[in-house]
Amino acid sequence: MASDIEEVREIVSRSGNSFHCKVIQYLKANKWNTLVSPYYNDNLSGKPREIDLIAEKLFKIPDPYGQHPGDVNVRLFIECKYIPQKTVFWFHDKDQEKTLKLVEKATPCRLDNIYTKDHHYLSNPRVAKLFADEKSKAADNETFYKALTQGLNSMIYYRDKKSVATSPPKYDCTKFILNYPIIVCNAFDNLYAVNIDNDNDPVGIEGNFQLEVNYAFTDQKGSNLNEFFLIDIVDFQLLDSYFESIKKDADLAGSYLGRS
């Protein structure tokens, strides 16, 4: 019996689900509604695919008169990754023009308003553009390659749909949905940064960052599209800081909606 338990423990440790469950527990403790391992249909292959988590939370739109004009629904498409191997990211200047267009398209923010610069996508001028890990040679085997494709494909599938992680209240007051693809790592101990524009030695990555992706895909109508995305890569130990920035995004969106 003892040997059986050890074998079962080995299955648990190899699965990666322990970290997955740790992220779920964190989200529920912070009052996020979660949908665990939902399947969606891959438009290109026609096969079912899986995302680790979809999490949603409503943020009230501020109102100076104490009314409730509605909510902003923040929806996160989360891949949970335990990173045992050394992984290097190459950093360069963020494409500011495309980032501004992304913020304008994906939020109620207007580019002619100075407060739009407070969106967290615009907070850091540097972004990861390339990556590689020490074990895999083919791109489709890389941990982060699989994570970004799963996250983006699921977001593309669900982004125009209403609440998916929870049943909406009897009177649905959602005025806007903010969609974010995220990769949550158990730690950044094995993540390193190099710069595309110089030959400096790699350095350990210590803070949350973004990966810039120009992503070609087939939509549900069969059209071939290419879109620009930013994927947040977050250290589990820095989730509190990340969610503070997401709340600010929701409040920023709410401030625009409250004035419209």
C-alpha positions as CSV (number, residue, x, y, z in Angstrom):
1,M,0.0,0.0,0.0
2,A,2.8,2.4,0.9
3,S,4.5,1.8,-2.5
4,D,1.1,2.5,-4.2
5,I,0.9,5.9,-2.4
6,E,4.4,6.7,-3.6
7,E,3.5,5.9,-7.2
8,V,0.4,8.0,-6.9
9,R,2.4,10.9,-5.5
10,E,4.8,10.6,-8.4
11,I,1.8,10.9,-10.8
12,V,0.7,14.0,-9.0
13,S,4.2,15.6,-9.1
14,R,4.6,14.9,-12.8
15,S,1.2,16.1,-13.9
16,G,1.7,19.8,-13.2
17,N,-1.9,19.9,-11.9
18,S,-0.7,20.7,-8.4
19,F,0.4,24.2,-9.6
20,H,-2.8,24.4,-11.7
21,C,-4.8,23.8,-8.4
22,K,-2.7,26.4,-6.6
23,V,-3.6,29.1,-9.1
24,I,-7.3,28.1,-8.8
25,Q,-7.2,28.4,-5.0
26,Y,-5.6,31.8,-5.3
27,L,-8.3,33.0,-7.8
28,K,-11.1,31.7,-5.7
29,A,-9.7,33.3,-2.5
30,N,-9.6,36.6,-4.4
31,K,-13.3,36.2,-5.5
32,W,-12.7,35.4,-9.2
33,N,-15.2,33.0,-10.8
34,T,-13.3,30.2,-12.5
35,L,-14.0,27.7,-15.3
36,V,-11.4,24.9,-15.0
37,S,-10.0,23.3,-18.2
38,P,-12.8,24.2,-20.6
39,Y,-12.7,22.8,-24.1
40,Y,-13.2,24.8,-27.3
41,N,-13.2,24.0,-31.0
42,D,-9.9,24.8,-32.9
43,N,-11.1,26.6,-36.0
44,L,-8.1,25.5,-38.1
45,S,-8.0,21.8,-37.2
46,G,-11.6,21.3,-36.2
47,K,-10.4,19.5,-33.1
48,P,-11.2,20.2,-29.4
49,R,-8.6,22.1,-27.5
50,E,-8.2,23.0,-23.8
51,I,-7.2,26.1,-21.8
52,D,-6.2,25.7,-18.2
53,L,-8.5,28.3,-16.7
54,I,-10.9,31.1,-17.6
55,A,-11.4,33.5,-14.7
56,E,-13.9,36.4,-14.6
57,K,-14.6,39.2,-12.1
58,L,-17.0,42.1,-12.3
59,F,-15.8,45.6,-11.4
60,K,-18.5,48.3,-10.8
61,I,-18.4,51.4,-13.1
62,P,-17.8,54.4,-10.8
63,D,-20.7,56.8,-10.3
64,P,-20.5,60.1,-8.4
65,Y,-24.2,59.8,-7.4
66,G,-23.9,56.3,-5.8
67,Q,-25.9,54.6,-8.5
68,H,-24.8,51.4,-10.3
69,P,-24.5,52.3,-14.0
70,G,-23.1,48.8,-14.8
71,D,-20.0,46.6,-14.6
72,V,-16.8,45.9,-16.5
73,N,-16.2,42.2,-16.7
74,V,-12.6,41.3,-16.7
75,R,-11.9,37.9,-18.3
76,L,-8.6,36.1,-18.0
77,F,-7.5,33.2,-20.3
78,I,-4.8,31.6,-18.1
79,E,-2.2,29.0,-18.9
80,C,-0.4,27.7,-15.7
81,K,3.2,26.6,-16.3
82,Y,5.7,25.0,-14.0
83,I,9.1,26.0,-15.5
84,P,11.9,23.5,-14.7
85,Q,14.1,24.3,-17.6
86,K,16.2,27.4,-18.4
87,T,14.3,29.7,-20.8
88,V,15.6,32.8,-22.5
89,F,13.5,35.8,-23.8
90,W,14.9,38.4,-26.2
91,F,13.7,41.9,-25.4
92,H,13.3,44.9,-27.7
93,D,11.2,48.1,-28.0
94,K,7.5,47.5,-27.9
95,D,5.6,48.3,-31.0
96,Q,3.8,51.4,-29.6
97,E,1.7,52.1,-32.6
98,K,0.2,48.6,-32.6
99,T,-0.1,48.6,-28.8
100,L,-2.1,51.8,-29.0
101,K,-4.4,50.3,-31.6
102,L,-4.8,47.2,-29.5
103,V,-5.8,49.2,-26.4
104,E,-8.3,51.2,-28.6
105,K,-9.8,48.1,-30.0
106,A,-9.9,45.9,-26.9
107,T,-11.0,48.6,-24.4
108,P,-13.4,51.6,-24.2
109,C,-10.3,53.9,-23.9
110,R,-9.8,56.7,-26.4
111,L,-6.4,57.6,-27.8
112,D,-7.1,61.3,-27.7
113,N,-7.4,61.1,-23.8
114,I,-4.3,61.4,-21.7
115,Y,-5.5,58.9,-19.1
116,T,-5.4,56.1,-21.7
117,K,-1.6,56.0,-21.1
118,D,-2.4,54.5,-17.7
119,H,-3.4,51.1,-19.2
120,H,-0.9,48.5,-18.2
121,Y,-0.1,47.5,-21.8
122,L,1.4,51.0,-22.1
123,S,3.4,51.0,-18.9
124,N,6.6,49.3,-20.1
125,P,8.3,50.3,-23.4
126,R,10.3,47.0,-23.5
127,V,8.7,43.7,-24.4
128,A,9.8,40.1,-25.1
129,K,9.7,39.2,-28.8
130,L,11.6,35.9,-29.1
131,F,12.1,32.9,-26.7
132,A,13.8,29.5,-26.5
133,D,14.3,26.9,-23.8
134,E,17.1,24.5,-23.2
135,K,15.3,21.3,-23.9
136,S,13.4,21.7,-27.1
137,K,14.6,22.2,-30.6
138,A,11.2,22.3,-32.5
139,A,9.1,25.4,-31.7
140,D,5.9,23.4,-31.2
141,N,7.5,21.6,-28.3
142,E,8.4,24.7,-26.3
143,T,6.6,25.4,-23.1
144,F,5.8,29.0,-23.9
145,Y,4.9,28.3,-27.5
146,K,2.2,25.9,-26.5
147,A,1.1,28.2,-23.7
148,L,0.7,31.2,-26.0
149,T,-1.1,29.3,-28.7
150,Q,-3.6,27.7,-26.2
151,G,-4.2,31.1,-24.5
152,L,-4.7,33.1,-27.7
153,N,-6.8,30.5,-29.5
154,S,-9.1,30.2,-26.5
155,M,-9.4,33.9,-26.2
156,I,-10.2,34.3,-29.9
157,Y,-12.9,31.7,-29.6
158,Y,-14.5,33.1,-26.5
159,R,-13.9,36.9,-26.7
160,D,-17.1,37.8,-28.3
161,K,-19.2,35.6,-26.1
162,K,-20.9,36.7,-22.9
163,S,-19.9,35.5,-19.4
164,V,-18.5,32.0,-19.6
165,A,-17.1,31.3,-16.1
166,T,-20.3,32.1,-14.2
167,S,-24.0,32.5,-14.8
168,P,-24.8,36.2,-15.3
169,P,-27.0,37.8,-12.6
170,K,-30.7,38.1,-13.2
171,Y,-30.2,41.7,-14.5
172,D,-27.0,41.6,-16.4
173,C,-25.3,45.0,-16.1
174,T,-22.1,44.2,-18.0
175,K,-21.2,47.1,-20.2
176,F,-17.9,45.9,-21.5
177,I,-15.7,42.8,-21.3
178,L,-11.9,43.1,-21.1
179,N,-10.1,40.0,-22.3
180,Y,-6.5,39.2,-21.3
181,P,-4.3,36.2,-22.2
182,I,-1.9,35.3,-19.4
183,I,0.8,32.7,-18.7
184,V,1.2,32.2,-14.9
185,C,4.6,30.6,-14.0
186,N,5.4,28.9,-10.7
187,A,8.5,31.1,-10.5
188,F,10.9,33.1,-12.6
189,D,14.0,31.4,-11.3
190,N,14.7,29.8,-14.7
191,L,13.8,32.8,-16.9
192,Y,16.5,35.0,-18.4
193,A,16.5,38.1,-20.5
194,V,18.8,39.3,-23.3
195,N,18.5,42.4,-25.5
196,I,18.1,42.1,-29.2
197,D,20.0,45.4,-29.7
198,N,23.2,44.6,-27.8
199,D,25.5,41.7,-26.8
200,N,25.2,42.0,-23.1
201,D,25.1,38.9,-21.0
202,P,21.8,37.3,-20.0
203,V,20.2,38.5,-16.7
204,G,17.6,36.9,-14.6
205,I,14.0,38.2,-15.0
206,E,12.7,39.5,-11.8
207,G,9.3,41.2,-12.7
208,N,6.2,40.5,-14.7
209,F,6.5,41.2,-18.4
210,Q,4.8,40.9,-21.7
211,L,5.3,38.9,-24.8
212,E,4.5,40.6,-28.1
213,V,3.0,38.4,-30.8
214,N,1.8,38.9,-34.3
215,Y,-0.5,36.0,-34.6
216,A,-2.0,34.5,-37.8
217,F,-5.1,32.4,-37.3
218,T,-8.4,31.2,-38.9
219,D,-11.6,32.6,-37.3
220,Q,-14.9,30.9,-36.8
221,K,-16.0,32.0,-40.3
222,G,-13.0,30.5,-41.9
223,S,-11.3,33.8,-42.7
224,N,-7.5,34.0,-42.4
225,L,-6.5,36.8,-40.1
226,N,-3.4,38.3,-38.5
227,E,-3.6,40.2,-35.2
228,F,-1.3,41.9,-32.8
229,F,-1.5,40.7,-29.1
230,L,0.3,41.2,-25.9
231,I,0.5,38.2,-23.5
232,D,1.2,38.9,-19.8
233,I,3.7,36.5,-18.3
234,V,3.3,36.6,-14.5
235,D,5.3,35.1,-11.6
236,F,2.9,33.4,-9.2
237,Q,4.6,35.3,-6.3
238,L,3.7,38.6,-8.1
239,L,0.0,37.8,-8.8
240,D,-1.1,40.4,-6.3
241,S,0.8,43.1,-8.2
242,Y,-0.5,41.9,-11.5
243,F,-4.1,42.0,-10.3
244,E,-3.6,45.5,-9.0
245,S,-2.7,46.6,-12.5
246,I,-5.8,44.7,-13.9
247,K,-8.1,46.5,-11.4
248,K,-6.6,49.8,-12.6
249,D,-7.4,48.8,-16.2
250,A,-11.0,48.0,-15.2
251,D,-11.4,51.3,-13.3
252,L,-10.0,53.1,-16.3
253,A,-12.4,51.4,-18.6
254,G,-15.2,52.1,-16.2
255,S,-14.3,55.8,-16.1
256,Y,-14.8,56.1,-19.8
257,L,-18.0,54.1,-19.8
258,G,-19.4,56.2,-16.9
259,R,-18.9,59.4,-18.9
260,S,-20.4,58.0,-22.2
